[in-house]
Amino acid sequence: LEPRYTPLVAACLCLAEGGVNLWVIRRVPYTEIDWKAYMQEVEGFANGTLDYTQLKGDTGPLVYPAGFVYIFLGLYHATGRGSDIRLAQYLFAGLYLLNLLLVFRIYCRTNKVPPYVFFFMCCASYRIHSIFVLRLFNDPVAMAILFLAINLFLEERWSWGCLLFSLAVSVKMNILLFAPGLLFLLLQRFGLLGCIPKLCICALLQVVLGLPFLLVNPVGYLTRSFDLGRQFQFKWTVNWRFLPEEVFQNRVFHAALLLAHLAGLGLFALHRWHSSKENILTLLKDPAKRKPASPRLTVNNILWQASCVFPLNIGAWIVFILFSSNFLGVCCSRSLHYQFYVWYFHTLPYLLWCTPTTKLGHMPKVLLLGMIELCWNTYPSTVCSSLSLHICHGLILLQLWYGTAPMLVSHTPPPSRKPTAMSKKAQ
């Protein structure tokens, strides 16, 4: 139950996961879904095709940004043009372990989740092992890069973190669900003018990666790789099975989900992420030029404001904003397919245990994890499984809202408060 034992439990679970992944690869049959199509898409690029509209595979046209092409081109060459499936599985098993180490490092910094919960995040999830080593989807690649970026944010390396965040977006656009939270953090830390260079890093990398395709057919590249209006097939949906198909495909329904998403982000930004008495618009000002009553935004002062919700732990505050931003997007998604589970699976223990157990006890939280896992392991999805998933998401949102209600704090930490110890890098 003690978070300080997270490193020890993490080491044991990583060793166990190495064996579990080897067993899965050797004993459970590989299922072909998208790997062959990925290889066909990047093979066109390897053969010299730079018109994005001409890159396609058996499952349809290429719909991911350029970073996907470069990373999977490396896998294409490493696996003998995609023919060595077993080698690809071993590479993805290595990616799984790397992803797990990055997630554990985040949890060590936040010091919130009791270690016993990590068993449910590792060995107990059939679907996640399947996504990584039996299906070889691109979603895990994007998420591993994203978790690396979050580790850099926790180290106050914002420029490098933004670079890695943009790289993750270039593999798959679901990473943009974290973007509202990241923008809030950048504004809080640097102000409007100060965060512009960080946003430019994100934009510049997208331009550099897409340049070969932008020079040939810019409209084709942008419409294919950043198509936000793409329709999903009803037969694959996990979260909206209880709706009639005509409602699922209706643009009015999509617009309603978008409005709900924006409303949720606005409410969390105003009442849960922002823990100061000041108007949220003061985030647009340079931290050094904000009201005299408000001290300069140093690590100490961020710690004091963040302590309203997460006492003495700025890492927990950063992670809460990023993870809740993503979770709001998942809750309002137009469709969730089975491989999308990895978008938020590793964040669920934090979202459940970042609030006091007085709000929701250990057992109900474990039961919520188990119910969500059951919903994602129901294939094909049913009316009952999709409704249950929404109920679980709703309960998590409620406990996040009521469990992290911030107290209004004064602009200056009380004099009796001991100075927070800082590393030389933070100073």
Buried (B, 14 or more C-beta within 10 A) or exposed (E): EEBEEBEEBBEBBBEEBBEBBBEBBEEEEBEEBBBBBBBBBBBBBEEEBBEBBBBBBEBEBBBBBBBBBBBBBEBBEEBEEBEEBEEBBBBBBBBBBBBBBBBBBBBBBBBBBBBEBBBBBBBEBBBBBBBBBBBBBBBBBBBBBBBBBBBBBBBBBBEBBBBBBBBBBBBBBBBBBBBBBBBBBBBBBBBEEBBEEBBEBBEEBBEEBBEBBBEBBEEBBBBBBBEEEEEBEBEBBBBBBBBEEEEBBEEEBBEEBEEEBEEBBEEBBEBBBBBBEBEBEBBEBEBEEBEEEBBEBBBBBBBBBBBBBBEEBBBBBBBBBBBBBBBBBBBBBBBBBBBBBBBBBBBBBBBBBBBEBEBBEBEBBBEBBEBBBEBBBBEEBEEEBBBBBBEBBEBBBEBBBEBBBBEEBEBEBEEEEEEBEEEEEEE
